[in-house]
Amino acid sequence: MDHHLILRVVTQILVAPILLYGLYVQFHGDFGPGGGFQAGVIFAVGFILYGIVFGLRRLRSKFPDHVIHKLVALGVLIYAGTGVVNMALGGNFLDYNVLSPDPVQGQHWGIIAVELGVGVTVFGVMMAIYYAFAGRPPSLDDKDW
Amino acid sequence: MELILTSLLFLALVTTAVAIALVRRLFAVVMLAGVFSLLSAMLFVLMDAVDVAFTEAAVGAGISSVLMLGTIALTARSEKRPTHYSLVPLSIVILTGLVLIYGTLDMPNFGDPMSPVQTHVGPDYIQRTPTDIDVPNIVTAVLASYRGFDTLGEVTVVFTAGLGVVLLISGLGRRIRRSRREDKAPSKGAKN
């Protein structure tokens, strides 16, 4: 898409706010609509937009496949690991009350941790699926559509 | 006002669905599917399910369209013309639709305060969340804390889906095999 000047300029302006919005949705999920699932998707969309306009190769050089694949597993590990930490602290699996001396505060910490796990996995899976589909030849010219 | 908006959105939804079924160019089908998702998201907002609407807009209209476009790029641009028209699939679809509509007749009306959901589980969560968890968004409290196990299962499903796609179509296995072969080849040369 080298000749689409408007798309390139608009993308350059848009990517940063999209990523920022993804982070907002991630960490503001307790207070408003949103949470890990939506945040992971929005965060991935920012990178996918970059990949569509500037080429998959440039995106891949910044975010190699093996990093993405590790993120996919890391999210599930964060989520399940939170549960294991709770058990180590003497509570039940995924019972966040024990994470802090104040049970309500513990719930807050636990929710932030598991939402982060959800977000990381969803981001990784979306990127991995996009790489898998877009990384296969043949790539199309504009006029083929 | 809400009734008019809901009816208009449902009308647009049905129109889009019919258009999807009729159009042969798959690029147009993907765009219409994105429109369908956005319209559903608006309907969810009208039903006060903001979290669901958010997901529908991000996943249905955003990522799905990109992935479907990627699939079109790998396969075909337009749907094949059917060689013959059969009445069996159409009648099965209509029959299933009628059965589903018949099934909704027994359900409580939308937002009925006397429905089992509103009298049994819902008020319990609404009462307990401020003292137990104290987050303003009760959906998050239910999703991440009360139903944390379910969400763990969901994340595992997403994980498994991603794993499946990567293993099946990313060509990772082929690349690993090739790199192994390349690793082996020089060592053979060294022996000779």
HADDOCK unambig.tbl for C-alpha pairs under 7 A between the chains (distance, minus, plus):
assign (segid A and resid 29 and name CA) (segid B and resid 140 and name CA) 6.69 0.50 0.50
assign (segid A and resid 30 and name CA) (segid B and resid 135 and name CA) 5.61 0.50 0.50
assign (segid A and resid 30 and name CA) (segid B and resid 136 and name CA) 6.44 0.50 0.50
assign (segid A and resid 30 and name CA) (segid B and resid 137 and name CA) 5.39 0.50 0.50
assign (segid A and resid 30 and name CA) (segid B and resid 140 and name CA) 5.81 0.50 0.50
assign (segid A and resid 31 and name CA) (segid B and resid 135 and name CA) 6.37 0.50 0.50
assign (segid A and resid 31 and name CA) (segid B and resid 136 and name CA) 5.12 0.50 0.50
assign (segid A and resid 31 and name CA) (segid B and resid 137 and name CA) 5.17 0.50 0.50
assign (segid A and resid 32 and name CA) (segid B and resid 137 and name CA) 5.79 0.50 0.50
assign (segid A and resid 33 and name CA) (segid B and resid 50 and name CA) 6.15 0.50 0.50
assign (segid A and resid 33 and name CA) (segid B and resid 51 and name CA) 5.04 0.50 0.50
assign (segid A and resid 34 and name CA) (segid B and resid 51 and name CA) 5.79 0.50 0.50
assign (segid A and resid 34 and name CA) (segid B and resid 54 and name CA) 6.96 0.50 0.50
assign (segid A and resid 38 and name CA) (segid B and resid 54 and name CA) 6.90 0.50 0.50
assign (segid A and resid 38 and name CA) (segid B and resid 55 and name CA) 5.56 0.50 0.50
assign (segid A and resid 38 and name CA) (segid B and resid 58 and name CA) 6.65 0.50 0.50
assign (segid A and resid 41 and name CA) (segid B and resid 58 and name CA) 6.54 0.50 0.50
assign (segid A and resid 41 and name CA) (segid B and resid 59 and name CA) 6.79 0.50 0.50
assign (segid A and resid 42 and name CA) (segid B and resid 58 and name CA) 6.59 0.50 0.50
assign (segid A and resid 45 and name CA) (segid B and resid 63 and name CA) 6.89 0.50 0.50
assign (segid A and resid 72 and name CA) (segid B and resid 159 and name CA) 6.36 0.50 0.50
assign (segid A and resid 76 and name CA) (segid B and resid 155 and name CA) 6.57 0.50 0.50
assign (segid A and resid 76 and name CA) (segid B and resid 156 and name CA) 6.64 0.50 0.50
assign (segid A and resid 79 and name CA) (segid B and resid 152 and name CA) 6.85 0.50 0.50
assign (segid A and resid 94 and name CA) (segid B and resid 148 and name CA) 6.65 0.50 0.50
assign (segid A and resid 104 and name CA) (segid B and resid 132 and name CA) 6.09 0.50 0.50
assign (segid A and resid 104 and name CA) (segid B and resid 133 and name CA) 5.16 0.50 0.50
assign (segid A and resid 104 and name CA) (segid B and resid 134 and name CA) 6.73 0.50 0.50
assign (segid A and resid 107 and name CA) (segid B and resid 133 and name CA) 5.73 0.50 0.50
assign (segid A and resid 108 and name CA) (segid B and resid 133 and name CA) 6.95 0.50 0.50
assign (segid A and resid 111 and name CA) (segid B and resid 144 and name CA) 5.68 0.50 0.50
assign (segid A and resid 111 and name CA) (segid B and resid 145 and name CA) 6.57 0.50 0.50
assign (segid A and resid 114 and name CA) (segid B and resid 144 and name CA) 6.86 0.50 0.50
assign (segid A and resid 118 and name CA) (segid B and resid 155 and name CA) 6.12 0.50 0.50
assign (segid A and resid 121 and name CA) (segid B and resid 159 and name CA) 6.62 0.50 0.50
assign (segid A and resid 122 and name CA) (segid B and resid 158 and name CA) 6.86 0.50 0.50
assign (segid A and resid 125 and name CA) (segid B and resid 159 and name CA) 6.70 0.50 0.50
assign (segid A and resid 125 and name CA) (segid B and resid 162 and name CA) 4.90 0.50 0.50
assign (segid A and resid 128 and name CA) (segid B and resid 162 and name CA) 6.76 0.50 0.50
assign (segid A and resid 128 and name CA) (segid B and resid 166 and name CA) 6.62 0.50 0.50
assign (segid A and resid 129 and name CA) (segid B and resid 162 and name CA) 6.45 0.50 0.50
assign (segid A and resid 129 and name CA) (segid B and resid 165 and name CA) 6.35 0.50 0.50
assign (segid A and resid 129 and name CA) (segid B and resid 166 and name CA) 6.72 0.50 0.50
assign (segid A and resid 130 and name CA) (segid B and resid 67 and name CA) 6.52 0.50 0.50
assign (segid A and resid 132 and name CA) (segid B and resid 166 and name CA) 6.20 0.50 0.50
assign (segid A and resid 132 and name CA) (segid B and resid 169 and name CA) 6.04 0.50 0.50
assign (segid A and resid 132 and name CA) (segid B and resid 170 and name CA) 4.17 0.50 0.50
assign (segid A and resid 133 and name CA) (segid B and resid 67 and name CA) 6.99 0.50 0.50
assign (segid A and resid 133 and name CA) (segid B and resid 70 and name CA) 5.66 0.50 0.50
assign (segid A and resid 133 and name CA) (segid B and resid 71 and name CA) 6.62 0.50 0.50
assign (segid A and resid 134 and name CA) (segid B and resid 70 and name CA) 5.69 0.50 0.50
assign (segid A and resid 138 and name CA) (segid B and resid 74 and name CA) 6.62 0.50 0.50
assign (segid A and resid 139 and name CA) (segid B and resid 73 and name CA) 6.87 0.50 0.50
assign (segid A and resid 140 and name CA) (segid B and resid 73 and name CA) 6.52 0.50 0.50
